[in-house]
Amino acid sequence: PILMNAPFDPTLLTAEKFAVGQPVSRKEDPTLLRGEGRYTDDLNRPNQLYAVMVRSRMAHGTITAIDVDTARAMPGVHAVILAEDLDAAGIKNMPAAAGKHRDGTATPRPPQRALASGKVRYVGEPIAMVVAETNKLAKDAAEAVFADIDPLPAVTTAGEAAAPGAPQIHEDAPGNVCLDFHFGDEEKVTAAFAEAAHV
């Protein structure tokens, strides 16, 4: 089990014991179904620009080069931003949740970057952002960005990622484990499964 983006607090489990599995009414649906919803894409402001992300097509690999010269020279393009540009501007990494494993050691906190740097770790990971005067111009320029990525071995399930010898995704997370915690009575759970008519 993995608890992401939040510190583990056993008291929360008590508070939520009647919420898990219960139906939750969606209050936004009537507005959306009537076409009355508003999205950020519905907003238009004078001189606004549009951003399109260039994403990795590879699940795991080393970035050897990203060629943005053609994209930067295209009409209407105001910027093509890479991880190094964010670093130069002083943009910091996104914060990663901190916690403790069941043995009390700190959980790993690998850097969470807005744009990949040096390596991609999943299909669709953003590697560049194109900013242009229209959405179409931004999309056209994004297609002109060429990323040279050397493939690395990849896994597609959590079980494969945690298996011995699996490719290491984050160097700061040995064995690809972000959190190992235990809650409950293991002996009683094992006994209940052993006595169950169906598993």
C-alpha positions in Angstrom: 0.0 0.0 0.0 1.1 3.5 -0.8 -0.2 6.7 0.8 0.8 9.5 -1.5 1.2 13.2 -0.9 0.1 13.2 2.7 1.7 12.3 6.1 0.3 9.1 7.5 -2.1 9.7 10.5 -3.8 6.7 12.0 -6.6 8.8 13.5 -7.7 9.7 9.9 -8.5 6.0 9.3 -11.0 6.1 12.2 -12.6 9.3 11.0 -13.0 7.8 7.5 -14.1 4.3 8.3 -17.7 5.1 7.3 -16.7 7.1 4.2 -14.7 4.5 2.3 -16.8 2.7 -0.2 -19.8 5.0 0.4 -21.4 6.8 -2.6 -20.4 10.5 -2.9 -22.8 12.9 -4.6 -21.2 14.8 -7.4 -22.4 18.4 -7.1 -20.7 19.6 -10.3 -22.5 17.3 -12.8 -25.8 19.2 -13.4 -23.9 22.3 -14.3 -21.6 20.5 -16.6 -24.3 18.5 -18.2 -26.3 21.7 -19.0 -23.2 23.1 -20.7 -23.0 25.9 -18.0 -19.6 24.9 -16.7 -16.7 27.3 -17.0 -13.1 26.2 -17.6 -9.9 28.1 -17.9 -10.0 27.4 -21.6 -13.2 29.5 -21.8 -11.4 32.6 -20.5 -10.0 35.0 -23.0 -7.8 38.0 -22.0 -6.1 40.7 -24.2 -2.6 39.6 -25.3 -3.0 36.2 -23.7 -0.6 33.4 -24.8 -1.0 29.7 -25.0 1.3 27.0 -23.6 1.6 23.4 -25.0 3.8 20.8 -23.3 6.2 18.6 -25.2 6.0 15.2 -23.6 8.2 12.1 -23.6 7.1 9.3 -25.9 9.5 7.0 -24.0 8.7 5.4 -20.6 12.3 5.5 -19.3 15.4 7.0 -20.9 18.3 9.3 -20.8 17.9 12.7 -22.5 20.9 13.3 -24.6 19.7 16.4 -26.4 16.6 18.6 -27.0 16.7 20.6 -30.2 14.4 23.7 -29.8 16.0 26.0 -32.3 13.4 25.4 -35.1 10.5 25.8 -32.7 11.9 29.1 -31.2 12.2 30.6 -34.7 8.6 29.8 -35.7 6.1 32.7 -36.1 4.2 33.7 -33.0 6.4 31.7 -30.6 7.4 33.7 -27.5 9.3 31.0 -25.7 10.4 27.4 -25.6 11.2 26.5 -22.0 13.4 23.6 -20.9 14.4 22.4 -17.4 17.6 24.4 -17.6 15.6 27.6 -18.2 13.6 27.0 -15.1 16.8 26.4 -13.1 18.3 29.7 -14.5 15.1 31.6 -13.5 15.3 30.2 -9.9 12.2 28.0 -10.3 12.5 25.3 -7.7 11.3 21.7 -7.8 7.8 20.8 -6.6 7.8 19.7 -3.0 7.6 15.9 -2.4 5.7 14.5 0.6 7.8 13.4 3.5 7.0 10.5 5.8 8.5 7.5 7.5 8.7 3.8 6.6 7.4 1.2 9.0 11.0 0.8 10.4 11.1 4.5 11.2 13.5 5.6 8.4 12.6 8.6 6.3 10.9 8.0 3.0 12.8 9.0 -0.1 12.1 12.5 -1.6 13.4 12.4 -5.2 13.2 15.7 -7.0 9.8 16.4 -8.5 10.6 18.6 -11.5 8.1 20.5 -13.6 10.1 19.6 -16.7 12.3 16.5 -17.0 16.1 17.0 -16.7 18.6 14.4 -17.7 16.2 11.5 -17.7 12.5 10.7 -18.4 10.7 8.3 -16.1 7.2 7.8 -17.7 5.4 8.2 -21.0 4.0 11.7 -21.1 6.5 13.3 -18.8 6.8 17.0 -19.8 10.3 17.8 -21.3 9.6 21.3 -22.7 6.9 23.9 -22.8 6.1 26.0 -25.9 4.5 29.4 -25.4 2.9 31.1 -28.4 0.2 33.6 -29.5 -2.4 30.9 -30.4 -3.0 27.3 -29.4 -2.4 26.2 -33.0 0.9 28.0 -33.2 2.0 26.5 -29.9 1.0 23.0 -31.0 2.9 23.4 -34.4 6.0 24.6 -32.6 5.8 21.8 -30.0 5.8 19.3 -32.9 9.1 20.9 -34.1 10.9 20.2 -30.8 13.1 17.2 -31.2 14.1 15.2 -28.2 16.9 12.6 -28.5 16.3 10.1 -25.7 18.4 6.9 -25.2 16.0 4.2 -24.0 16.5 2.5 -20.6 14.7 -0.6 -19.3 11.2 0.2 -18.2 8.5 -1.5 -16.1 4.7 -1.0 -16.3 3.3 -2.2 -13.0 4.1 -1.5 -9.4 4.8 -5.2 -8.8 7.4 -5.3 -11.6 8.9 -2.1 -10.2 9.3 -3.5 -6.7 10.8 -6.8 -7.9 14.5 -7.6 -7.3 16.6 -6.4 -10.1 14.0 -4.0 -11.6 15.2 -0.9 -13.4 15.9 1.9 -10.9 13.5 4.8 -11.7 14.7 7.3 -9.0 18.2 7.0 -7.7 16.9 8.4 -4.4 14.3 5.6 -3.9 16.1 2.3 -3.6 14.1 -0.6 -5.0 11.5 1.9 -6.4 9.7 1.9 -3.0 8.4 5.3 -2.0 6.6 4.2 1.2 6.5 0.9 3.2 4.1 1.1 6.1 1.9 -1.3 8.1 -1.4 -0.8 9.7 -3.7 -3.4 11.4 -3.2 -6.9 12.8 -1.4 -9.1 10.3 -2.1 -12.3 12.2 -5.9 -11.7 12.3 -5.9 -10.8 8.6 -4.0 -13.9 7.7 -6.3 -16.0 9.8 -9.4 -14.5 8.2 -8.1 -15.2 4.7 -7.3 -18.8 5.7 -10.8 -19.4 7.0 -12.6 -17.6 4.2 -14.9 -19.7 2.0 -13.8 -17.6 -1.0 -10.7 -15.5 -1.6 
